Amino acid sequence: MYLIVGLGNPGRQYTGTRHNVGFMMLDYLAETFHMNFTDSKWKALVSKGFVWNESVVLLKPETFMNLSGRAVSQAVRFYKLNPADVIVIHDDLDMEFGRIKITAGGGDGGHKGIRSSIEHLGTKDFPRVKIGIGRPASPVLPEKYVLGKFDVAERETIEEKKSIVLEGLKIMLQQGIGAAMTVINQKV
């Protein structure tokens, strides 16, 4: 079983913001496989099912980003998973807009949702799917930028990248993270 987590902030006012791209990708995965977030546990929306013949739990924390690790760790304990079985999808301010990168772990890079997940899991060694949102032009503060909504062109780019995210997840689940990194991290 795998736990696939999309990071974002709860509430209608954050829908369509750069910081919620993890939620957007998880919603797309759920829609593709006809899964619904009908369950609420651990202050998170949860959906359980099968994708590419693998048992998965999809998790969207309903807390703000800096507390999202609580739900992640509670789900890991409940399902008796290893951190290597947790895949976290999130935005990355330090990557070019629209770039997709899969990593096996690493630091938090200033991302509060990843920081919270590392703290609550007690390790930084869990797979991630990073979606580049780029850095804002000065004088826009990063905090305001990540909570800003995508413009039309950005939204189109993110829509185009959904299939690459799904391809990466499929390779990870079927062939492992190394194969997914080899294929996905080469794409532009």
Secondary structure, DSSP 8 states (H G I E B T S, - for coil): -EEEEE----SGGGTTBGGGHHHHHHHHHHHHTT----EEETTEEEEEEEETTEEEEEEEE-S-GGGHHHHHHHHHHHHT--GGGEEEEEEETTS-TT-EEEES----TT-HHHHHHHHHHT-S-S-EEEEE-----TTS-HHHHHTSB--HHHHHHHHHHHHHHHHHHHHHHHH-HHHHHHHHTT--
